[in-house]
Amino acid sequence: NIENRTTLFFCHGLTADHTIFEKQYEYFKDKYNLILLDIPMHGLSYPYKNFSYRDCADIIHSILIKENINEAVMLGMSMGGYPCQFFAHYYPDSVIGFVAIDTTPLGLKYYSKSDVFWLKQVKPMAKLFSEKLLKKEMAKSISETEYSFNTMMKIYNKADKNRIIEQMDIAYGYFIEENIDVDFFYPILLIIGEKDHTGKVRKYNDEWAKDIRAPLNIVPNASHFSNGDNPSFVNKKIEEFVIALTK
């Protein structure tokens, strides 16, 4: 921790780990304090018992205390946006701003009964695939570039099918259980890949942008893993946002 540097705290997406922020780490490592979390049940934080998003929020808080950091800019990619938002809800004084990368908002009004139904189908549907095909199709579905595809395959090759399905189960199951209405009073940067066709992520982001009266930044030549597909664009948007926050 270098005194007087802004801290960026990164939370990765479902079935991934901290390595999905490799391009952000390379770009920002000499400019800011960086913390890249392996969310419970993922990466080096596997195995893990009694997962909850409230627990994730408490873990983030405990890390900041340990590192003697009072506040941070939270950055969440896909599922990683949920621990960030829960942290901001429970520890509002510790958040300067939030960068939402291909993620979706907390709030009961966004998710219809059919949305909840389909989220519950992810685990049984995943069970129908062979392990090899499941990993390949998952990596392909969120990647526009070879770099992003290979990054995801490296992560998936460290896990077996059961672990991946277990991660899906906790991610979607607990989100449905814990989702709450929130009010955030800090700036939010919304980023989404122009080719992000994951579920209804684009629809939720359009609604989110209207609600918070902020622009939705569309990442060209990028899918759901937009910070890997087009890191130069994403890094520039993050940097502009952080500089404006910390002037």
C-alpha positions in Angstrom: 0.0 0.0 0.0 1.6 3.2 -1.2 0.3 6.2 0.8 -2.0 8.6 -0.9 -2.6 6.3 -3.9 -6.2 5.5 -4.8 -7.1 1.8 -4.4 -8.9 -0.2 -7.1 -10.6 -3.3 -5.8 -11.4 -5.9 -8.5 -14.0 -8.7 -8.3 -14.1 -11.3 -11.2 -17.0 -13.0 -12.8 -18.6 -16.4 -12.3 -16.4 -19.5 -12.7 -13.4 -17.2 -13.3 -10.6 -15.9 -11.0 -8.5 -12.8 -10.5 -6.4 -13.5 -13.7 -9.2 -12.1 -15.9 -7.9 -8.7 -14.8 -4.4 -9.3 -16.2 -4.7 -6.5 -18.7 -6.0 -4.1 -16.1 -3.2 -5.1 -13.6 -0.5 -4.4 -16.3 -2.0 -1.0 -17.1 -2.7 0.3 -13.6 -0.1 -1.4 -11.4 2.2 1.7 -11.3 -0.6 4.2 -10.9 -2.9 2.8 -8.1 -3.0 0.3 -5.3 -4.6 -2.8 -6.8 -6.4 -5.6 -5.0 -7.6 -8.6 -7.1 -9.9 -10.8 -5.1 -10.6 -14.5 -5.8 -14.2 -14.5 -4.7 -15.1 -17.4 -2.3 -15.6 -20.7 -4.1 -13.2 -19.5 -6.9 -9.5 -19.7 -7.7 -7.4 -19.7 -4.6 -10.5 -19.2 -2.5 -11.7 -22.7 -3.2 -13.0 -24.7 -1.4 -15.2 -22.5 0.7 -18.2 -23.2 3.0 -21.3 -21.1 3.7 -21.0 -18.7 0.8 -23.2 -15.6 0.8 -22.9 -12.2 -0.8 -23.1 -10.6 2.7 -20.1 -12.7 3.6 -18.3 -11.5 0.5 -19.0 -7.9 1.6 -17.5 -8.6 5.0 -14.4 -10.2 3.5 -13.8 -7.2 1.3 -14.1 -4.9 4.3 -11.7 -7.1 6.3 -9.1 -6.9 3.5 -9.3 -3.1 3.4 -8.9 -3.0 7.2 -5.9 -5.3 7.1 -4.3 -3.2 4.3 -5.1 0.0 6.2 -7.2 1.3 3.4 -10.2 3.5 4.2 -11.9 3.6 0.8 -11.7 2.1 -2.7 -13.1 2.3 -6.2 -14.9 -1.0 -6.7 -14.7 -2.8 -10.0 -16.9 -5.8 -10.7 -17.0 -7.9 -13.9 -20.2 -9.9 -14.4 -21.0 -11.8 -11.2 -18.2 -9.8 -9.5 -20.5 -6.8 -9.6 -22.7 -8.3 -6.9 -20.0 -8.5 -4.1 -19.1 -4.9 -5.0 -22.7 -3.7 -4.7 -23.4 -5.6 -1.5 -20.2 -4.2 -0.1 -21.3 -0.7 -1.0 -24.7 -1.3 0.6 -23.3 -2.5 3.9 -20.2 -0.3 3.9 -21.2 2.9 2.0 -18.5 5.0 3.6 -15.8 2.8 2.1 -16.7 3.3 -1.6 -15.6 6.1 -3.8 -17.2 4.8 -7.0 -18.2 1.6 -8.8 -17.1 0.4 -12.3 -19.7 -2.1 -13.5 -18.2 -4.3 -16.3 -20.8 -6.5 -18.1 -22.6 -6.9 -14.8 -26.2 -6.2 -13.7 -27.8 -4.1 -10.9 -29.1 -5.1 -7.5 -32.8 -4.4 -7.1 -36.0 -6.4 -7.1 -37.7 -4.5 -9.9 -35.2 -5.6 -12.6 -35.8 -9.3 -12.4 -39.1 -10.8 -13.4 -40.4 -14.2 -12.3 -39.4 -15.7 -15.6 -35.8 -14.2 -15.1 -35.6 -15.9 -11.7 -37.0 -19.2 -13.2 -34.3 -19.2 -15.9 -31.5 -18.4 -13.5 -32.5 -21.5 -11.6 -32.2 -23.6 -14.8 -28.5 -22.8 -15.3 -27.3 -25.6 -13.1 -29.5 -28.4 -14.5 -28.7 -27.2 -18.1 -25.0 -27.2 -17.4 -25.2 -30.9 -16.2 -26.3 -31.9 -19.7 -22.9 -31.0 -21.3 -19.8 -33.1 -21.2 -17.0 -31.5 -19.2 -14.9 -30.7 -22.3 -17.8 -29.2 -24.2 -19.1 -27.2 -21.2 -15.8 -25.5 -20.7 -15.3 -24.8 -24.4 -18.9 -23.4 -24.9 -18.7 -21.3 -21.8 -15.4 -19.7 -22.9 -16.7 -19.2 -26.4 -19.9 -17.6 -25.3 -18.3 -14.7 -23.4 -15.2 -14.1 -25.6 -14.8 -12.2 -28.8 -11.0 -12.5 -29.0 -8.5 -15.4 -28.9 -6.9 -13.8 -25.8 -10.2 -13.9 -23.8 -11.0 -17.4 -24.9 -7.6 -18.7 -23.9 -7.7 -16.9 -20.6 -11.0 -18.5 -19.7 -9.8 -22.0 -20.9 -6.7 -21.7 -18.7 -9.0 -21.1 -15.7 -11.5 -23.8 -16.6 -8.7 -26.4 -17.0 -7.9 -26.0 -13.3 -11.4 -27.1 -12.3 -13.6 -30.1 -13.0 -17.2 -30.0 -14.1 -18.5 -30.5 -10.6 -16.7 -27.4 -9.3 -18.0 -25.3 -12.2 -21.6 -26.4 -11.5 -21.1 -25.8 -7.8 -20.0 -22.2 -8.6 -23.0 -21.6 -10.9 -25.3 -22.9 -8.2 -24.0 -20.5 -5.5 -23.7 -17.6 -7.8 -27.3 -17.6 -9.1 -29.0 -19.2 -6.2 -27.7 -16.8 -3.6 -28.2 -13.8 -5.8 -31.9 -14.7 -6.1 -32.1 -15.1 -2.3 -30.1 -12.1 -1.3 -31.1 -9.5 -4.0 -32.4 -6.3 -2.4 -33.3 -2.8 -3.3 -30.4 -0.4 -2.9 -29.7 3.3 -3.1 -26.2 4.2 -4.1 -24.9 7.8 -3.7 -21.5 7.4 -5.5 -20.7 7.7 -9.2 -21.2 4.5 -11.3 -19.4 3.8 -14.6 -21.4 1.3 -16.7 -19.4 -0.7 -19.3 -20.7 -3.4 -21.6 -19.4 -5.2 -24.7 -21.2 -4.4 -27.9 -21.5 -8.1 -28.6 -22.5 -9.1 -25.0 -25.4 -11.5 -25.6 -25.2 -13.2 -22.1 -28.7 -13.6 -20.8 -30.4 -10.2 -20.5 -27.3 -8.3 -19.4 -27.8 -5.6 -22.1 -31.4 -5.1 -21.2 -30.7 -4.7 -17.5 -27.9 -2.2 -18.3 -30.2 -0.1 -20.5 -32.6 0.1 -17.6 -29.9 0.7 -15.1 -28.4 3.6 -17.2 -31.8 5.2 -17.3 -32.4 4.8 -13.6 -29.1 6.4 -12.5 -29.0 8.8 -15.4 -25.6 7.8 -16.5 -24.3 6.8 -20.0 -23.9 3.2 -20.9 -20.4 2.9 -22.4 -20.4 0.3 -25.2 -17.1 -1.4 -25.8 -16.4 -2.0 -29.5 -15.3 -5.5 -30.7 -16.1 -7.0 -27.3 -18.4 -9.7 -25.9 -19.2 -10.3 -22.2 -15.5 -10.5 -21.2 -15.1 -6.9 -22.5 -12.1 -6.0 -20.3 -10.2 -8.9 -22.0 -11.5 -8.4 -25.5 -10.8 -4.7 -25.7 -8.6 -3.8 -22.7 -7.3 -0.5 -24.1 -10.9 0.9 -24.4 -11.9 -0.4 -21.0 -8.8 0.8 -19.3 -9.1 4.3 -20.8 -12.7 4.5 -19.5 -11.7 3.3 -16.1 -8.8 5.8 -15.9 -11.0 8.7 -16.9 -13.5 7.7 -14.3 -11.0 7.3 -11.5 -9.3 10.6 -12.3 -12.6 12.5 -12.2 -13.5 10.8 -8.9 -10.2 11.7 -7.2 -9.6 15.3 -8.5 
